[in-house]
């Protein structure tokens, strides 16, 4: 079952990345290459799929994932504009540092998705993850050293959705 799920997810990502629809036609070579690549990925790398692979089957989780994607992109664009502002400002108003935040997520998949969401948002980078639910984040402009405040500013906007998707 894990291989089938991995194949479907891999092929869906392939289609989204290559978009084989040109002038109202489907580029058969791209689709066949995607099927082969997804098949090989499913055979060779199915063990990478997290133990909580059931999240890909639940319609409610898929719904929350589809809601999460535009929210995530909103924060990515907002962070990009913030980083551009800081880079182009004559005084370069940055205050870099590493802060400690706490996550309420329990599953490995959820914590990994949170760490990746933080890292993919410009201006932040997940540096370390501890076993007791803390993440260390390099932040381009530290607004608070307090764990609760930093968690609220960095992670809470993602955690609410990720909890519904992965837990």
Phi, psi and omega in degrees: 000321180298322180294320180295314179298316180298320178298312182297313180296317180297317180292321178298318178295320178301313181297318180294324181282325184262336181042079187282019182258107183238124177052041178078006179243159176260127177283102186298325180297319180293320180295315180296317177299321177295319178297318179294314180297317179294321178297313179296319178297318180294323180287315187275328191239018183299335181289342178288332179303131184296159179300332181274041184294348179296344180297337181281349184262331186287124179298325179294320179292322177296319177302311181293328175296317179295330175286322183294323185303308179294326177297315178300314180296326175301312181291328176295314179295317179299317179291323176300314180297322178296316179294319177298317177302314182293324181288325183270344179294135182303326181268357181043073185287081177238154176219075186290152177180172178250128180242157179255128176235160181248141176246146176266354181290144184249328184279151177300321180296316180295316180294320178296317179297321177295312180299319178291321178297319178294315182293324180284348176274117183304141180098349178227151180211125177285120184263319184208156178226128180261164181290340183264019172089021177251144175239143174256125186240128170276126187238131184292331181219088183295120180261340180200139175270346181293132183301313183294317180293317179295321177299316179298317183286328186260311194256329188301325181296334179265322186301321183303315180286316183297329177296321180286335181275315191254353183235000000 
